[in-house]
Amino acid sequence: MKKFPLVISLAFLTTATFAEMKYIEIDSIQNATIVKVKNLSDFESLISKNNISTAFIQTSSSDLLINIGATYFSFPLKGYSNIADYKKGESAGYKNGAEYNEARKLALPTPALYYFYKQNNFQSVDDCIDANKNGFPSSTQYYAAKEAKFSKYSDYKDYLEYTGKGFKSKSDWQTATAKGFEYSNQFYESQEQGFSDYSDYKKAHDLGFSKNDELKIYNATVNDLEKIMKSKAVEKNYAVLCYYIQKLPKGEFSLHILSDSLKNLFSADQTVAKSVNLFLYYPEFQKASASNNYNYFRPSDYNRLNAESLFSENTLREFFAKVETKELGTYSSQSEIFKRK
């Protein structure tokens, strides 16, 4: 057999595919025919058929070589120390032997964990394992969470979300979300104003009210007015007259006094007055609301602008001529006296 000069840098390394397979590291091989084998199974078949017990690892290329007659056959070992490790590393998903060996040295059991460690700046392997176990996507978030006293990424992520939205605590955020609130300022304002959920809060603010008690008065007032409209089959303005007349005490009222009394009732409760006017003029209110001109719809403005016409003597004459009012009292068109029952 022809002899080839080998420069040996390290002696036998380890046992590989077969019990007697030995690996020798060499710097290079010279003046030899080298056949490159692409498939590991083919390379292993050559070893088995030719009873090869010694293989050479060329450090310059990381190729594994075996000698059969005057020919050397090589296989790219990609930095692995032996065939067994190559199989394990390739199967697991490591890019090369160096990374496989480093992962083993660091006691990182999987490629995913190893690359997670390498792509971040963990202070220790234990921190890396802990971060991965608790769902953290990076070392930066892991240490930021530890600083904020969170051990799980899900809790830290929630913390970032609710604090980013201005909520004081996770429970506040959860309560607000359950009640339909998206923004913290609306949630905390609603609590101060007595609202139990976002739908009531929004409805009230759309109507120009700032307290839940005001919304309750509005709902009750409109409900009463709608019942009057339905039961008496009258228009909105006449339903309002019925609504206020039924609040009058028993007694006789001249048309002039009746007009003044109704105006006084209307002015006495500004929240009810505003509710009545929303009932009467909601489209106009929506237009003002869209331009944030709520001041135009202050009850005091309605007292000045609408009470005069709504409760005028002429309006009352028309009302008594068109609407049956015997359950409220009796009206004489001749004397223009209304007797409240």
C-alpha positions as a LaTeX table, in Angstrom:
\begin{tabular}{lrrr}
\hline
Residue & $x$ (\AA) & $y$ (\AA) & $z$ (\AA) \\
\hline
Met1 & 0.00 & 0.00 & 0.00 \\
Lys2 & 1.24 & 3.46 & $-0.93$ \\
Lys3 & 2.06 & 5.63 & 2.07 \\
Phe4 & 0.76 & 9.21 & 2.44 \\
Pro5 & 2.25 & 11.78 & 4.76 \\
Leu6 & $-0.14$ & 12.73 & 7.58 \\
Val7 & 0.39 & 15.59 & 10.00 \\
Ile8 & $-1.27$ & 14.42 & 13.23 \\
Ser9 & $-2.21$ & 17.08 & 15.80 \\
Leu10 & $-4.22$ & 14.96 & 18.21 \\
Ala11 & $-4.44$ & 11.27 & 18.93 \\
Phe12 & $-7.50$ & 9.10 & 19.16 \\
Leu13 & $-10.62$ & 11.05 & 20.11 \\
Thr14 & $-13.63$ & 8.86 & 20.74 \\
Thr15 & $-15.61$ & 5.83 & 19.66 \\
Ala16 & $-18.12$ & 6.62 & 16.88 \\
Thr17 & $-20.41$ & 4.66 & 14.58 \\
Phe18 & $-18.90$ & 1.29 & 15.34 \\
Ala19 & $-17.42$ & 0.04 & 18.60 \\
Glu20 & $-13.86$ & 0.08 & 17.22 \\
Met21 & $-14.12$ & 3.26 & 15.10 \\
Lys22 & $-11.41$ & 5.71 & 16.08 \\
Tyr23 & $-11.04$ & 9.31 & 14.97 \\
Ile24 & $-7.74$ & 11.06 & 14.37 \\
Glu25 & $-7.43$ & 14.78 & 13.75 \\
Ile26 & $-5.07$ & 15.80 & 10.95 \\
Asp27 & $-4.04$ & 19.13 & 9.54 \\
Ser28 & $-4.10$ & 17.99 & 5.91 \\
Ile29 & $-3.64$ & 15.10 & 3.53 \\
Gln30 & $-1.32$ & 15.41 & 0.55 \\
Asn31 & $-0.81$ & 13.69 & $-2.82$ \\
Ala32 & $-3.95$ & 11.61 & $-2.52$ \\
Thr33 & $-7.08$ & 11.00 & $-4.52$ \\
Ile34 & $-10.06$ & 12.22 & $-2.51$ \\
Val35 & $-13.65$ & 11.35 & $-3.44$ \\
Lys36 & $-16.31$ & 13.51 & $-1.84$ \\
Val37 & $-19.39$ & 11.62 & $-0.61$ \\
Lys38 & $-22.58$ & 13.67 & $-0.22$ \\
Asn39 & $-24.81$ & 11.15 & 1.53 \\
Leu40 & $-24.00$ & 9.94 & 5.05 \\
Ser41 & $-25.70$ & 6.59 & 4.51 \\
Asp42 & $-23.42$ & 5.97 & 1.53 \\
Phe43 & $-20.40$ & 6.95 & 3.62 \\
Glu44 & $-21.43$ & 4.60 & 6.42 \\
Ser45 & $-21.94$ & 1.82 & 3.86 \\
Leu46 & $-18.35$ & 2.25 & 2.70 \\
Ile47 & $-17.17$ & 2.00 & 6.32 \\
Ser48 & $-19.17$ & $-1.15$ & 6.94 \\
Lys49 & $-18.31$ & $-2.96$ & 3.71 \\
Asn50 & $-14.62$ & $-2.23$ & 4.07 \\
Asn51 & $-14.36$ & $-2.86$ & 7.81 \\
Ile52 & $-12.97$ & 0.62 & 8.42 \\
Ser53 & $-11.97$ & 1.12 & 12.05 \\
Thr54 & $-10.09$ & 4.42 & 11.78 \\
Ala55 & $-11.25$ & 7.73 & 10.31 \\
Phe56 & $-9.47$ & 11.05 & 9.97 \\
Ile57 & $-10.88$ & 14.50 & 10.68 \\
Gln58 & $-9.22$ & 17.18 & 8.57 \\
Thr59 & $-9.19$ & 20.31 & 10.74 \\
Ser60 & $-8.79$ & 22.71 & 7.82 \\
Ser61 & $-12.11$ & 21.67 & 6.26 \\
Ser62 & $-13.82$ & 19.65 & 9.02 \\
Asp63 & $-14.16$ & 16.79 & 6.54 \\
Leu64 & $-14.18$ & 13.19 & 7.72 \\
Leu65 & $-11.94$ & 10.88 & 5.65 \\
Ile66 & $-11.56$ & 7.14 & 5.36 \\
Asn67 & $-8.93$ & 5.29 & 3.36 \\
Ile68 & $-9.89$ & 2.47 & 0.98 \\
Gly69 & $-6.97$ & 1.21 & $-1.09$ \\
Ala70 & $-5.29$ & 4.18 & $-2.77$ \\
Thr71 & $-8.34$ & 6.41 & $-2.41$ \\
Tyr72 & $-9.64$ & 8.59 & 0.35 \\
Phe73 & $-13.37$ & 9.17 & 0.72 \\
Ser74 & $-14.54$ & 12.30 & 2.51 \\
Phe75 & $-17.77$ & 13.48 & 4.07 \\
Pro76 & $-18.42$ & 17.04 & 5.38 \\
Leu77 & $-18.68$ & 16.61 & 9.15 \\
Lys78 & $-19.43$ & 20.36 & 9.67 \\
Gly79 & $-17.37$ & 20.64 & 12.83 \\
Tyr80 & $-18.71$ & 17.58 & 14.65 \\
Ser81 & $-16.28$ & 15.31 & 16.48 \\
Asn82 & $-17.77$ & 12.06 & 15.22 \\
Ile83 & $-20.58$ & 10.56 & 13.17 \\
Ala84 & $-22.81$ & 9.90 & 16.19 \\
Asp85 & $-22.70$ & 13.56 & 17.26 \\
Tyr86 & $-23.27$ & 14.63 & 13.65 \\
Lys87 & $-26.44$ & 12.60 & 13.50 \\
Lys88 & $-27.69$ & 13.93 & 16.82 \\
Gly89 & $-26.90$ & 17.55 & 15.96 \\
Glu90 & $-28.37$ & 17.45 & 12.47 \\
Ser91 & $-31.49$ & 15.70 & 13.69 \\
Ala92 & $-31.95$ & 18.24 & 16.49 \\
Gly93 & $-31.46$ & 21.21 & 14.16 \\
Tyr94 & $-28.03$ & 22.62 & 15.03 \\
Lys95 & $-26.23$ & 24.47 & 12.25 \\
Asn96 & $-22.83$ & 22.90 & 12.91 \\
Gly97 & $-20.75$ & 20.95 & 15.36 \\
Ala98 & $-19.33$ & 24.01 & 17.09 \\
Glu99 & $-22.80$ & 25.15 & 18.12 \\
Tyr100 & $-23.81$ & 21.62 & 19.09 \\
Asn101 & $-20.74$ & 21.28 & 21.32 \\
Glu102 & $-21.25$ & 24.73 & 22.85 \\
Ala103 & $-24.87$ & 23.92 & 23.65 \\
Arg104 & $-23.77$ & 20.72 & 25.40 \\
Lys105 & $-21.11$ & 22.62 & 27.30 \\
Leu106 & $-23.66$ & 25.20 & 28.43 \\
Ala107 & $-26.13$ & 22.41 & 29.33 \\
Leu108 & $-28.77$ & 23.86 & 27.03 \\
Pro109 & $-30.84$ & 20.82 & 25.99 \\
Thr110 & $-32.39$ & 22.06 & 22.73 \\
Pro111 & $-31.28$ & 24.10 & 19.71 \\
Ala112 & $-34.20$ & 26.51 & 20.27 \\
Leu113 & $-32.96$ & 27.24 & 23.79 \\
Tyr114 & $-29.35$ & 27.50 & 22.62 \\
Tyr115 & $-30.14$ & 30.00 & 19.85 \\
Phe116 & $-32.41$ & 31.91 & 22.23 \\
Tyr117 & $-29.46$ & 32.23 & 24.57 \\
Lys118 & $-27.06$ & 33.29 & 21.80 \\
Gln119 & $-29.41$ & 35.88 & 20.33 \\
Asn120 & $-29.89$ & 37.62 & 23.66 \\
Asn121 & $-27.82$ & 38.99 & 26.49 \\
Phe122 & $-28.67$ & 36.82 & 29.44 \\
Gln123 & $-26.49$ & 37.11 & 32.50 \\
Ser124 & $-26.58$ & 33.35 & 33.01 \\
Val125 & $-27.82$ & 30.13 & 31.45 \\
Asp126 & $-30.27$ & 29.75 & 34.33 \\
Asp127 & $-31.80$ & 33.12 & 33.47 \\
Cys128 & $-32.15$ & 32.01 & 29.86 \\
Ile129 & $-33.92$ & 28.80 & 30.86 \\
Asp130 & $-36.17$ & 30.69 & 33.28 \\
Ala131 & $-37.05$ & 33.31 & 30.64 \\
Asn132 & $-37.88$ & 30.66 & 28.07 \\
Lys133 & $-39.95$ & 28.69 & 30.56 \\
Asn134 & $-42.02$ & 31.75 & 31.44 \\
Gly135 & $-42.62$ & 32.90 & 27.87 \\
Phe136 & $-40.29$ & 35.88 & 27.55 \\
Pro137 & $-39.30$ & 36.70 & 23.94 \\
Ser138 & $-36.05$ & 38.46 & 24.89 \\
Ser139 & $-33.56$ & 39.09 & 27.68 \\
Thr140 & $-34.44$ & 42.80 & 27.64 \\
Gln141 & $-38.05$ & 42.11 & 28.51 \\
Tyr142 & $-37.05$ & 39.41 & 30.99 \\
Tyr143 & $-34.88$ & 41.75 & 33.06 \\
Ala144 & $-37.34$ & 44.63 & 32.73 \\
Ala145 & $-40.05$ & 42.32 & 34.08 \\
Lys146 & $-37.85$ & 41.24 & 36.98 \\
Glu147 & $-37.27$ & 44.90 & 37.80 \\
Ala148 & $-41.05$ & 45.38 & 37.85 \\
Lys149 & $-41.47$ & 42.24 & 40.04 \\
Phe150 & $-43.04$ & 40.03 & 37.35 \\
Ser151 & $-41.93$ & 36.45 & 36.76 \\
Lys152 & $-44.23$ & 35.56 & 33.84 \\
Tyr153 & $-44.26$ & 37.30 & 30.47 \\
Ser154 & $-48.06$ & 37.15 & 30.24 \\
Asp155 & $-48.36$ & 39.17 & 33.45 \\
Tyr156 & $-45.68$ & 41.61 & 32.35 \\
Lys157 & $-47.32$ & 42.03 & 28.94 \\
Asp158 & $-50.63$ & 42.81 & 30.64 \\
Tyr159 & $-48.81$ & 45.27 & 32.89 \\
Leu160 & $-47.37$ & 47.10 & 29.89 \\
Glu161 & $-50.79$ & 47.22 & 28.24 \\
Tyr162 & $-52.81$ & 48.51 & 31.18 \\
Thr163 & $-50.20$ & 50.99 & 32.36 \\
Gly164 & $-49.77$ & 52.15 & 28.76 \\
Lys165 & $-53.49$ & 52.92 & 28.71 \\
Gly166 & $-53.27$ & 54.76 & 32.02 \\
Phe167 & $-54.92$ & 52.20 & 34.30 \\
Lys168 & $-53.72$ & 52.10 & 37.90 \\
Ser169 & $-53.97$ & 48.33 & 38.28 \\
Lys170 & $-54.71$ & 45.14 & 36.37 \\
Ser171 & $-58.00$ & 44.74 & 38.23 \\
Asp172 & $-59.07$ & 48.25 & 37.15 \\
Trp173 & $-58.17$ & 47.39 & 33.56 \\
Gln174 & $-60.10$ & 44.12 & 33.69 \\
Thr175 & $-63.11$ & 45.78 & 35.29 \\
Ala176 & $-63.05$ & 48.59 & 32.72 \\
Thr177 & $-62.76$ & 46.15 & 29.83 \\
Ala178 & $-65.62$ & 44.03 & 31.16 \\
Lys179 & $-67.77$ & 47.16 & 31.36 \\
Gly180 & $-66.91$ & 48.28 & 27.84 \\
Phe181 & $-64.35$ & 50.99 & 28.60 \\
Glu182 & $-61.29$ & 51.29 & 26.38 \\
Tyr183 & $-59.69$ & 54.38 & 27.92 \\
Ser184 & $-58.71$ & 54.84 & 31.53 \\
Asn185 & $-59.72$ & 58.49 & 31.73 \\
Gln186 & $-63.30$ & 57.59 & 30.79 \\
Phe187 & $-63.33$ & 54.68 & 33.25 \\
Tyr188 & $-62.13$ & 56.72 & 36.22 \\
Glu189 & $-64.37$ & 59.66 & 35.30 \\
Ser190 & $-67.34$ & 57.29 & 35.08 \\
Gln191 & $-66.61$ & 56.05 & 38.60 \\
Glu192 & $-66.61$ & 59.60 & 39.93 \\
Gln193 & $-69.85$ & 60.33 & 38.10 \\
Gly194 & $-71.62$ & 57.18 & 39.26 \\
Phe195 & $-71.88$ & 55.22 & 36.01 \\
Ser196 & $-71.80$ & 51.43 & 36.11 \\
Asp197 & $-70.85$ & 50.76 & 32.47 \\
Tyr198 & $-69.65$ & 52.44 & 29.30 \\
Ser199 & $-73.01$ & 52.38 & 27.50 \\
Asp200 & $-74.64$ & 54.55 & 30.18 \\
Tyr201 & $-71.55$ & 56.76 & 30.41 \\
Lys202 & $-71.50$ & 57.33 & 26.65 \\
Lys203 & $-75.25$ & 57.89 & 26.41 \\
Ala204 & $-75.13$ & 60.47 & 29.19 \\
His205 & $-72.19$ & 62.35 & 27.71 \\
Asp206 & $-73.71$ & 62.23 & 24.24 \\
Leu207 & $-76.78$ & 63.86 & 25.74 \\
Gly208 & $-74.70$ & 66.44 & 27.60 \\
Phe209 & $-75.10$ & 64.99 & 31.10 \\
Ser210 & $-72.14$ & 64.45 & 33.39 \\
Lys211 & $-73.70$ & 62.36 & 36.16 \\
Asn212 & $-75.53$ & 59.06 & 36.29 \\
Asp213 & $-78.25$ & 60.60 & 38.44 \\
Glu214 & $-78.96$ & 63.05 & 35.62 \\
Leu215 & $-79.20$ & 60.19 & 33.12 \\
Lys216 & $-81.65$ & 58.38 & 35.40 \\
Ile217 & $-83.83$ & 61.50 & 35.55 \\
Tyr218 & $-83.65$ & 61.80 & 31.76 \\
Asn219 & $-84.63$ & 58.16 & 31.24 \\
Ala220 & $-87.54$ & 58.42 & 33.69 \\
Thr221 & $-88.75$ & 61.72 & 32.20 \\
Val222 & $-88.64$ & 60.50 & 28.60 \\
Asn223 & $-90.31$ & 57.24 & 29.63 \\
Asp224 & $-93.18$ & 59.18 & 31.25 \\
Leu225 & $-93.52$ & 61.45 & 28.21 \\
Glu226 & $-93.58$ & 58.53 & 25.79 \\
Lys227 & $-96.28$ & 56.82 & 27.87 \\
Ile228 & $-98.40$ & 59.99 & 27.71 \\
Met229 & $-97.91$ & 60.23 & 23.93 \\
Lys230 & $-99.01$ & 56.61 & 23.50 \\
Ser231 & $-101.97$ & 56.66 & 25.90 \\
Lys232 & $-103.39$ & 60.00 & 24.71 \\
Ala233 & $-102.23$ & 59.77 & 21.07 \\
Val234 & $-100.85$ & 63.29 & 21.15 \\
Glu235 & $-97.82$ & 65.08 & 19.73 \\
Lys236 & $-94.67$ & 65.64 & 21.77 \\
Asn237 & $-95.41$ & 69.24 & 22.79 \\
Tyr238 & $-98.87$ & 68.31 & 24.08 \\
Ala239 & $-97.40$ & 65.35 & 25.96 \\
Val240 & $-95.08$ & 67.83 & 27.71 \\
Leu241 & $-98.06$ & 69.99 & 28.71 \\
Cys242 & $-99.84$ & 66.95 & 30.16 \\
Tyr243 & $-96.64$ & 65.97 & 31.98 \\
Tyr244 & $-96.37$ & 69.34 & 33.74 \\
Ile245 & $-100.10$ & 69.90 & 34.31 \\
Gln246 & $-100.31$ & 66.63 & 36.25 \\
Lys247 & $-97.64$ & 68.02 & 38.60 \\
Leu248 & $-99.80$ & 71.00 & 39.56 \\
Pro249 & $-101.58$ & 71.02 & 42.92 \\
Lys250 & $-105.36$ & 70.85 & 43.11 \\
Gly251 & $-107.15$ & 74.12 & 42.59 \\
Glu252 & $-108.43$ & 76.64 & 40.06 \\
Phe253 & $-106.09$ & 78.40 & 37.65 \\
Ser254 & $-106.86$ & 81.21 & 35.30 \\
Leu255 & $-105.19$ & 80.75 & 31.92 \\
His256 & $-102.66$ & 83.43 & 32.79 \\
Ile257 & $-101.81$ & 81.89 & 36.16 \\
Leu258 & $-101.73$ & 78.42 & 34.64 \\
Ser259 & $-99.22$ & 79.62 & 32.06 \\
Asp260 & $-96.99$ & 81.17 & 34.72 \\
Ser261 & $-97.29$ & 78.11 & 37.00 \\
Leu262 & $-96.21$ & 75.77 & 34.24 \\
Lys263 & $-93.28$ & 78.02 & 33.36 \\
Asn264 & $-92.21$ & 78.00 & 37.01 \\
Leu265 & $-92.43$ & 74.20 & 37.17 \\
Phe266 & $-90.37$ & 73.97 & 34.01 \\
Ser267 & $-87.68$ & 76.26 & 35.44 \\
Ala268 & $-87.63$ & 74.62 & 38.87 \\
Asp269 & $-85.69$ & 71.51 & 37.85 \\
Gln270 & $-83.05$ & 72.13 & 35.23 \\
Thr271 & $-82.23$ & 68.44 & 34.69 \\
Val272 & $-85.89$ & 67.64 & 33.98 \\
Ala273 & $-86.13$ & 70.75 & 31.78 \\
Lys274 & $-83.12$ & 69.63 & 29.80 \\
Ser275 & $-84.59$ & 66.13 & 29.51 \\
Val276 & $-87.85$ & 67.56 & 28.21 \\
Asn277 & $-86.06$ & 69.67 & 25.64 \\
Leu278 & $-83.97$ & 66.71 & 24.52 \\
Phe279 & $-87.25$ & 64.85 & 24.10 \\
Leu280 & $-88.59$ & 67.69 & 21.99 \\
Tyr281 & $-85.50$ & 68.77 & 20.08 \\
Tyr282 & $-83.04$ & 65.87 & 20.02 \\
Pro283 & $-82.06$ & 66.31 & 16.33 \\
Glu284 & $-81.06$ & 69.90 & 17.04 \\
Phe285 & $-79.19$ & 68.71 & 20.11 \\
Gln286 & $-77.29$ & 66.14 & 18.04 \\
Lys287 & $-76.20$ & 68.89 & 15.68 \\
Ala288 & $-74.96$ & 71.01 & 18.58 \\
Ser289 & $-73.32$ & 67.97 & 20.16 \\
Ala290 & $-71.39$ & 67.25 & 16.96 \\
Ser291 & $-69.89$ & 70.75 & 17.17 \\
Asn292 & $-69.32$ & 70.42 & 20.95 \\
Asn293 & $-71.65$ & 73.37 & 21.48 \\
Tyr294 & $-73.33$ & 71.95 & 24.58 \\
Asn295 & $-73.75$ & 75.43 & 26.06 \\
Tyr296 & $-76.43$ & 76.15 & 23.49 \\
Phe297 & $-78.53$ & 73.49 & 25.17 \\
Arg298 & $-78.26$ & 74.58 & 28.75 \\
Pro299 & $-81.62$ & 74.29 & 30.54 \\
Ser300 & $-81.43$ & 78.00 & 31.36 \\
Asp301 & $-81.34$ & 78.74 & 27.63 \\
Tyr302 & $-84.45$ & 76.65 & 27.15 \\
Asn303 & $-86.12$ & 78.44 & 30.03 \\
Arg304 & $-85.64$ & 81.71 & 28.18 \\
Leu305 & $-86.15$ & 80.50 & 24.61 \\
Asn306 & $-88.81$ & 77.78 & 24.79 \\
Ala307 & $-90.87$ & 78.16 & 27.95 \\
Glu308 & $-92.60$ & 81.27 & 26.66 \\
Ser309 & $-93.94$ & 79.56 & 23.57 \\
Leu310 & $-94.35$ & 76.09 & 25.08 \\
Phe311 & $-96.51$ & 77.30 & 27.98 \\
Ser312 & $-98.01$ & 80.44 & 26.45 \\
Glu313 & $-101.71$ & 81.21 & 26.87 \\
Asn314 & $-102.32$ & 80.69 & 23.13 \\
Thr315 & $-100.63$ & 77.29 & 23.24 \\
Leu316 & $-102.76$ & 76.31 & 26.23 \\
Arg317 & $-105.96$ & 77.36 & 24.41 \\
Glu318 & $-105.00$ & 75.16 & 21.47 \\
Phe319 & $-104.10$ & 72.32 & 23.84 \\
Phe320 & $-107.43$ & 72.33 & 25.70 \\
Ala321 & $-109.29$ & 72.54 & 22.37 \\
Lys322 & $-107.54$ & 69.45 & 20.97 \\
Val323 & $-106.71$ & 67.21 & 23.94 \\
Glu324 & $-109.01$ & 65.36 & 26.28 \\
Thr325 & $-107.95$ & 66.36 & 29.81 \\
Lys326 & $-110.73$ & 65.17 & 32.10 \\
Glu327 & $-108.35$ & 62.92 & 34.05 \\
Leu328 & $-106.25$ & 66.03 & 34.78 \\
Gly329 & $-109.06$ & 68.47 & 35.41 \\
Thr330 & $-111.73$ & 70.53 & 33.65 \\
Tyr331 & $-111.29$ & 73.61 & 31.49 \\
Ser332 & $-113.88$ & 76.22 & 30.60 \\
Ser333 & $-113.18$ & 78.02 & 27.34 \\
Gln334 & $-115.66$ & 80.75 & 28.30 \\
Ser335 & $-114.14$ & 81.63 & 31.68 \\
Glu336 & $-110.69$ & 80.29 & 30.72 \\
Ile337 & $-110.46$ & 78.64 & 34.12 \\
Phe338 & $-108.77$ & 75.27 & 34.60 \\
Lys339 & $-109.77$ & 73.23 & 37.63 \\
Arg340 & $-107.05$ & 70.76 & 38.59 \\
Lys341 & $-108.46$ & 67.57 & 40.15 \\
\hline
\end{tabular}
